[in-house]
Amino acid sequence: MTVDQLRSRTGRSVAARARATGARPRTSMTTRRHRAFYLFTSPWIIGFLLLTVTPMAYALWLSFTTFDGISPNWKYVGLGNYRELLNDPVTWDSLGRAGLFAVTSVPLSILAGLGLAVLVNRPLKARGLFRTLLYLPAVVPPVGAGLAFKLLFDQNSGASNGVLTFFGIDAVPWLADPYARYVLLMTVLWAAGNVMIISLAGLQDVPRELHEAARIDGAGSWRTFCSITVPLLSPVLLFQTVTGMIASVQTIMPLLLAPLGDTSGITTVPQSNYLYMMHVFAQYFALGRYGYASALLWVLFVLILVVTGLIFKCTSGAVFYTVDPEAKKK
């Protein structure tokens, strides 16, 4: 009798005895691990299905209709909303502003966060206090930050114009064109503490032996930073680029920075800050065009996927991983 035949007969005899005695068969370790995995991940899976997949599917269905959120007299228009947005100059203008804002704000925030991380990574006194103070703006809710900047740069009673008036300079309409875009960039740089923390974690993961070897070879601080630190931080910089790009094209901060407001808040947004998400917000809440706004969101979703794929493709040879992400376990 072979070993396989003996194992099969033993397994059948154990199962027969379990059925005869009424005992439940013993669960294998692999099965228990699978059950534990799905048990612990089930809250996320359920939340992902209910709060992400379902709303996205509903928005996709709305994008093919003329639903306005209230009236039952809606109809199916197929690709009509998508054809309309392709011929809508306001959509393309707002998308161009959003792209320009992303191209400007993401590098600035990464450079500011990395610079702050380099500073607070040095052996300074009260280093923990400085890290905390620099990170605090990042935990302020966007609504609070927007209202604070709105009060700070108000043309009539803002502190910024108060300082200018003290030195004999005329008040500047910061929240109107063309200055509103610069205030929006200030809000991004003000919250660079989030980028600082991630960059600081990456800096502390760089082996000190490499820096010591570079100093022994005569490399200066700047050469060491460019040739050792930056390549080892490239995965962190790639992560910040992708997430920063996604966050920047979805920003809704211009609505909070509007100088005056009405029920929708759209008509008072400066033209330079009328970004793509502001156009989506206007279609949803000001005009009640749920179908058209849903089509706008799905187009943005596809564009984000394409741009993210291009970023990964273009940086595949410039990102250094200490462990190959494509390596397979043997």
Secondary structure as GFF3:
##gff-version 3
##sequence-region A 1 330
A	DSSP	alpha_helix	3	21	.	.	.	ID=ss1
A	DSSP	alpha_helix	29	48	.	.	.	ID=ss2
A	DSSP	pi_helix	49	53	.	.	.	ID=ss3
A	DSSP	alpha_helix	54	62	.	.	.	ID=ss4
A	DSSP	alpha_helix	80	86	.	.	.	ID=ss5
A	DSSP	alpha_helix	89	120	.	.	.	ID=ss6
A	DSSP	alpha_helix	127	139	.	.	.	ID=ss7
A	DSSP	alpha_helix	142	152	.	.	.	ID=ss8
A	DSSP	alpha_helix	159	166	.	.	.	ID=ss9
A	DSSP	alpha_helix	180	190	.	.	.	ID=ss10
A	DSSP	alpha_helix	193	204	.	.	.	ID=ss11
A	DSSP	alpha_helix	208	216	.	.	.	ID=ss12
A	DSSP	alpha_helix	221	224	.	.	.	ID=ss13
A	DSSP	pi_helix	225	229	.	.	.	ID=ss14
A	DSSP	alpha_helix	230	249	.	.	.	ID=ss15
A	DSSP	alpha_helix	253	256	.	.	.	ID=ss16
A	DSSP	three_ten_helix	271	273	.	.	.	ID=ss17
A	DSSP	alpha_helix	276	281	.	.	.	ID=ss18
A	DSSP	pi_helix	282	286	.	.	.	ID=ss19
A	DSSP	alpha_helix	290	314	.	.	.	ID=ss20
###
